[in-house]
Amino acid sequence: MGFKIAVAGATGNVGREMLNILEERGFPAGEIVPLASRRSVGTEVSYGDKTLKVRALESYDFSDTDICLMSAGGSVSKEYSPRIGRQGCVVIDNSSAWRYDQDVPLIVPEVNPDAVEGFRKKNIIANPNCSTTQLVVALKPLHDAATIKRVVVSTYQSVSGSGKEGMDELFEQTRAVFVADPIEAKKFTKRIAFNCIPHIDVFMEDGVTKEEWKMVAETKKMLDSKIKLTATCVRVPVFVGHSEAVNLEFEKPLTADEAREILREAPGCLVVDKREDGGYVTPYESAGEDATYISRIREDSTVENGLALWVVSDNLRKGAALNTVQIAELLLSRGLITPKKAAA
């Protein structure tokens, strides 16, 4: 007997990717139910070679559903996830709504799988921010080897991180440049075509943006509260794939060669690091791939025990949909849930 899985926000970029990944990875689902707001009811979405019709999240009964993959936004998750959890359905939420709740585990399976055991308090598990996810996948094995003291990270984040509207705006503005049409910024604060914007999410009182704050708070929660981290998050004119320039300072010595070997053996990591033209991975090449790619591994002589890395990943997959599905797989592999229908 398979599991009954609901995908909330099934018409969005990440929701559609969740459906693709569930099918690709052969998740043992007996039934898949795509959900969205009432205005999307009847919309068709693909699940493998099947076409499924979207149903209304507002009126759906979760009492016989095992897992809800939630990608409908923070405000929707705040309203619905506790209700869904009370009906005995485990919510794996992709928004920021529950990441900082001490009763909700924040999980990247390659980084802190044991923490998933705490999901029973609210029947909710949080998926980290896309930029944090790929970062901690790369940091975890290095932290285990030499203990990271400080991280300085600059991100180069694709427009798909802001949803379909961000992708549409980059496309429309790029076309407008070539045909000499007026360029209008709607989704972003400034023109994104052929430009970079050092501003993601809202500004906080200390001048840090919320996106930068998220990277600090989430890394500390999942990896180590003692790690010092500072981030500068930048939106760039790339459709899919986030990149990060990462500078690390360790307590113990760690050479570039040692780091390279550690990362080659680490789960979720793929090292492509040749010191030659093209011997590294770009966001374009990461699109559609599951791995977190690490390139440009080198020693930083300006600090004691310092390294620099280039980290790239598909933000719609590992940064969101793939990690969510991997959390569901973790629940199954540890025997933490069983299908309700089988139990009945």
PLY file of the C-alpha trace (Angstrom):
ply
format ascii 1.0
element vertex 344
property float x
property float y
property float z
element edge 343
property int vertex1
property int vertex2
end_header
0.00 0.00 0.00
1.48 3.35 -1.05
1.38 6.67 0.72
-1.20 9.33 -0.04
0.67 12.55 -0.82
-0.80 16.04 -1.24
1.18 18.78 -2.99
-0.07 22.22 -1.96
0.86 25.01 -4.37
0.98 22.46 -7.21
0.60 25.07 -9.97
3.73 27.05 -8.97
7.31 26.49 -10.13
8.31 24.54 -7.03
5.04 22.62 -6.77
5.38 21.36 -10.33
8.99 20.42 -9.66
7.89 18.46 -6.56
5.51 16.42 -8.73
8.31 15.76 -11.24
10.75 14.67 -8.54
8.26 12.40 -6.76
7.80 10.55 -10.04
11.49 10.60 -11.05
12.65 9.12 -7.75
9.93 6.47 -7.64
8.48 7.69 -4.35
6.08 4.97 -3.08
2.92 7.04 -3.53
-0.37 5.23 -3.92
-2.13 8.51 -4.66
-0.98 12.05 -5.48
-3.35 14.97 -4.90
-2.38 18.39 -6.33
-3.81 21.32 -4.38
-3.95 25.08 -4.91
-6.26 28.03 -4.27
-9.85 27.97 -5.51
-9.02 30.01 -8.60
-6.74 27.19 -9.81
-9.25 24.36 -9.32
-9.44 22.23 -12.46
-6.01 23.31 -13.71
-4.10 20.32 -15.05
-0.62 19.40 -13.84
1.66 16.55 -14.89
2.81 13.64 -12.77
4.93 11.38 -14.95
2.77 10.38 -17.88
-0.41 11.17 -15.94
-2.40 14.40 -15.94
-3.92 15.38 -12.60
-6.55 18.01 -11.89
-5.93 20.51 -9.13
-8.27 20.53 -6.14
-8.94 23.32 -3.60
-6.64 23.46 -0.58
-9.29 25.36 1.40
-11.82 22.52 1.38
-9.55 19.47 1.24
-9.84 16.87 4.04
-6.37 15.69 5.10
-7.56 13.01 7.53
-6.60 10.15 5.17
-3.49 11.86 3.71
-0.03 10.86 4.96
2.22 13.74 3.84
1.54 17.24 2.54
4.36 18.87 0.60
3.57 22.55 1.16
4.75 25.16 -1.33
1.95 27.70 -1.20
3.74 30.58 0.53
4.33 31.64 4.12
0.94 33.17 4.93
-0.92 30.14 3.55
1.35 27.77 5.48
0.86 29.72 8.71
-2.90 29.33 8.33
-3.16 25.76 7.05
-0.13 23.77 8.24
-1.22 23.54 11.92
-4.71 22.43 10.82
-3.24 19.81 8.50
-0.87 18.58 11.21
-3.75 18.19 13.67
-5.45 15.89 11.17
-2.47 13.53 11.44
-0.88 14.50 8.15
2.83 15.44 8.24
3.51 18.81 6.60
6.88 19.40 4.94
6.85 23.14 4.38
8.94 25.00 1.83
8.19 28.54 3.09
9.90 30.54 5.84
6.82 30.27 8.10
8.13 27.57 10.46
11.91 27.56 10.02
12.66 29.42 13.23
10.06 27.68 15.44
11.93 25.67 18.08
9.25 22.95 17.93
9.71 22.48 14.17
12.79 20.68 12.83
14.64 22.43 10.00
16.11 19.68 7.85
18.63 19.04 5.10
18.93 15.22 5.05
22.67 15.26 4.24
23.32 17.66 7.13
21.11 16.97 10.18
18.92 13.90 9.53
18.63 12.98 13.22
16.75 16.23 13.94
13.77 14.96 11.91
12.68 12.90 14.93
11.30 16.09 16.50
8.53 16.52 13.92
5.83 15.01 16.14
5.45 18.14 18.28
3.51 19.92 15.52
3.58 17.39 12.66
5.46 20.05 10.67
8.97 19.90 9.19
10.57 22.99 7.64
12.64 23.12 4.47
15.44 25.74 4.61
15.87 28.72 2.34
17.29 27.74 -1.06
20.53 29.68 -0.60
21.13 28.12 2.82
20.45 24.57 1.66
23.27 24.35 -0.86
25.61 26.18 1.50
25.18 23.77 4.43
25.47 20.70 2.16
28.98 21.94 1.29
29.85 23.13 4.80
28.79 20.08 6.83
31.61 17.67 5.86
34.22 20.42 6.17
32.87 21.46 9.57
33.06 17.85 10.75
36.69 17.69 9.63
38.12 20.99 10.88
35.38 23.00 12.71
34.30 26.17 10.91
34.71 29.39 12.90
33.55 31.98 10.37
31.82 32.08 6.99
31.70 34.99 4.53
29.33 34.24 1.65
28.23 36.28 -1.35
25.32 34.83 -3.30
24.43 35.16 -6.98
20.77 34.12 -6.91
18.66 33.36 -9.96
15.31 35.01 -10.63
13.42 31.72 -10.26
14.01 32.14 -6.53
11.37 34.86 -6.64
8.85 32.72 -8.54
7.35 32.76 -12.00
6.90 36.56 -11.92
10.65 37.00 -11.52
11.38 34.71 -14.45
8.80 36.50 -16.59
10.27 39.89 -15.71
13.79 38.87 -16.72
12.48 37.48 -20.01
10.35 40.55 -20.78
13.05 43.05 -19.87
15.70 41.19 -21.89
13.43 41.20 -24.93
12.69 44.89 -24.38
16.41 45.70 -24.42
16.82 44.14 -27.86
13.78 45.79 -29.43
14.36 49.14 -27.67
11.06 49.01 -25.75
10.63 50.76 -22.38
11.79 48.65 -19.42
9.51 48.42 -16.41
10.52 46.98 -13.02
7.56 45.31 -11.29
8.77 42.31 -9.31
12.25 43.66 -8.58
13.29 47.02 -7.13
15.47 47.81 -10.16
15.93 46.51 -13.66
17.19 42.91 -13.57
18.06 42.41 -17.26
21.85 42.76 -17.74
22.11 43.94 -14.13
22.69 42.75 -10.53
20.55 43.80 -7.55
22.12 43.55 -4.04
18.71 43.30 -2.40
16.64 40.15 -1.74
13.64 40.32 0.63
13.09 43.28 2.98
15.68 45.39 4.78
16.02 44.98 8.53
16.97 47.65 11.07
20.70 46.84 11.02
20.91 47.12 7.22
20.93 43.36 6.62
18.25 42.02 4.28
15.90 39.28 5.46
17.48 36.86 2.97
20.90 37.46 4.52
19.48 37.06 8.03
17.86 33.76 7.02
21.23 32.33 5.97
22.72 33.19 9.36
19.82 31.90 11.47
19.31 28.70 9.47
22.99 27.74 9.33
23.23 28.16 13.09
20.08 26.09 13.70
21.08 23.20 11.44
24.87 23.11 11.63
26.34 24.84 14.68
25.18 27.84 16.72
28.82 28.87 17.29
29.53 29.52 13.60
29.84 33.21 12.71
28.38 34.00 9.30
27.94 37.14 7.23
26.18 37.17 3.87
25.57 39.50 0.95
22.68 38.24 -1.19
22.46 39.42 -4.79
19.83 38.78 -7.49
21.42 38.15 -10.89
19.97 37.78 -14.42
20.05 33.97 -14.44
16.84 31.96 -14.82
17.70 28.88 -12.72
20.61 28.06 -10.42
22.08 29.84 -7.40
25.82 30.41 -7.05
27.80 31.29 -3.93
31.34 32.53 -3.35
32.22 31.16 0.08
35.16 32.08 2.31
35.78 29.85 5.34
37.95 30.13 8.43
38.56 26.93 10.43
39.79 26.12 13.92
42.10 23.40 12.55
44.29 23.35 9.46
42.64 22.03 6.28
44.37 22.11 2.92
42.60 22.56 -0.39
43.54 19.00 -1.38
42.13 17.61 1.87
38.92 19.60 1.43
38.60 18.39 -2.16
38.84 14.74 -1.08
36.39 15.23 1.81
33.82 16.87 -0.47
34.22 14.17 -3.13
33.06 11.61 -0.57
30.31 13.77 0.96
26.62 13.01 0.30
24.93 15.43 -2.10
28.22 17.02 -3.20
29.90 16.79 -6.59
33.36 18.30 -6.99
34.27 19.73 -10.40
37.52 21.55 -9.79
40.06 21.62 -12.59
42.38 24.58 -12.70
41.84 25.22 -16.38
39.42 27.01 -18.66
35.93 25.68 -17.99
37.07 23.45 -15.13
34.23 24.57 -12.83
30.43 24.49 -12.78
28.17 27.44 -13.59
24.48 27.85 -12.68
23.44 27.07 -16.25
25.02 23.63 -15.94
23.41 22.95 -12.56
19.86 23.42 -13.87
17.93 20.15 -13.74
20.59 18.43 -11.63
20.31 17.15 -8.05
23.87 17.72 -6.83
25.41 20.65 -5.03
28.49 21.40 -7.14
31.71 22.66 -5.58
34.49 24.25 -7.63
37.42 26.70 -7.23
38.60 25.10 -3.96
41.67 27.00 -2.84
43.54 28.11 0.26
43.12 31.66 1.55
46.46 32.97 2.78
44.92 36.12 4.34
43.64 34.20 7.39
44.93 31.26 9.38
43.26 28.01 8.25
41.29 29.68 5.47
39.66 28.24 2.33
37.60 29.68 -0.54
34.98 27.77 -2.55
32.48 28.26 -5.37
29.15 26.49 -4.70
26.39 26.06 -7.30
23.02 24.29 -7.22
19.61 24.23 -8.92
17.53 26.29 -6.47
14.23 24.80 -7.64
15.51 21.26 -7.02
17.97 20.93 -4.12
17.06 24.39 -2.91
13.37 23.54 -2.66
11.53 20.61 -4.27
14.22 17.91 -4.10
15.08 18.62 -0.48
11.38 18.46 0.42
11.01 15.06 -1.22
14.24 13.86 0.41
12.79 14.79 3.81
9.72 12.66 3.00
12.05 9.81 2.01
13.89 10.24 5.32
10.62 9.80 7.24
9.99 6.57 5.37
13.52 5.17 5.63
13.51 5.68 9.40
10.07 4.11 9.76
8.65 7.28 11.31
5.37 7.12 9.38
3.27 4.37 7.82
0.40 4.70 5.32
-2.88 5.52 7.05
-4.88 3.34 4.68
-2.65 0.35 5.43
-3.05 0.99 9.16
-6.82 1.20 8.78
0 1
1 2
2 3
3 4
4 5
5 6
6 7
7 8
8 9
9 10
10 11
11 12
12 13
13 14
14 15
15 16
16 17
17 18
18 19
19 20
20 21
21 22
22 23
23 24
24 25
25 26
26 27
27 28
28 29
29 30
30 31
31 32
32 33
33 34
34 35
35 36
36 37
37 38
38 39
39 40
40 41
41 42
42 43
43 44
44 45
45 46
46 47
47 48
48 49
49 50
50 51
51 52
52 53
53 54
54 55
55 56
56 57
57 58
58 59
59 60
60 61
61 62
62 63
63 64
64 65
65 66
66 67
67 68
68 69
69 70
70 71
71 72
72 73
73 74
74 75
75 76
76 77
77 78
78 79
79 80
80 81
81 82
82 83
83 84
84 85
85 86
86 87
87 88
88 89
89 90
90 91
91 92
92 93
93 94
94 95
95 96
96 97
97 98
98 99
99 100
100 101
101 102
102 103
103 104
104 105
105 106
106 107
107 108
108 109
109 110
110 111
111 112
112 113
113 114
114 115
115 116
116 117
117 118
118 119
119 120
120 121
121 122
122 123
123 124
124 125
125 126
126 127
127 128
128 129
129 130
130 131
131 132
132 133
133 134
134 135
135 136
136 137
137 138
138 139
139 140
140 141
141 142
142 143
143 144
144 145
145 146
146 147
147 148
148 149
149 150
150 151
151 152
152 153
153 154
154 155
155 156
156 157
157 158
158 159
159 160
160 161
161 162
162 163
163 164
164 165
165 166
166 167
167 168
168 169
169 170
170 171
171 172
172 173
173 174
174 175
175 176
176 177
177 178
178 179
179 180
180 181
181 182
182 183
183 184
184 185
185 186
186 187
187 188
188 189
189 190
190 191
191 192
192 193
193 194
194 195
195 196
196 197
197 198
198 199
199 200
200 201
201 202
202 203
203 204
204 205
205 206
206 207
207 208
208 209
209 210
210 211
211 212
212 213
213 214
214 215
215 216
216 217
217 218
218 219
219 220
220 221
221 222
222 223
223 224
224 225
225 226
226 227
227 228
228 229
229 230
230 231
231 232
232 233
233 234
234 235
235 236
236 237
237 238
238 239
239 240
240 241
241 242
242 243
243 244
244 245
245 246
246 247
247 248
248 249
249 250
250 251
251 252
252 253
253 254
254 255
255 256
256 257
257 258
258 259
259 260
260 261
261 262
262 263
263 264
264 265
265 266
266 267
267 268
268 269
269 270
270 271
271 272
272 273
273 274
274 275
275 276
276 277
277 278
278 279
279 280
280 281
281 282
282 283
283 284
284 285
285 286
286 287
287 288
288 289
289 290
290 291
291 292
292 293
293 294
294 295
295 296
296 297
297 298
298 299
299 300
300 301
301 302
302 303
303 304
304 305
305 306
306 307
307 308
308 309
309 310
310 311
311 312
312 313
313 314
314 315
315 316
316 317
317 318
318 319
319 320
320 321
321 322
322 323
323 324
324 325
325 326
326 327
327 328
328 329
329 330
330 331
331 332
332 333
333 334
334 335
335 336
336 337
337 338
338 339
339 340
340 341
341 342
342 343
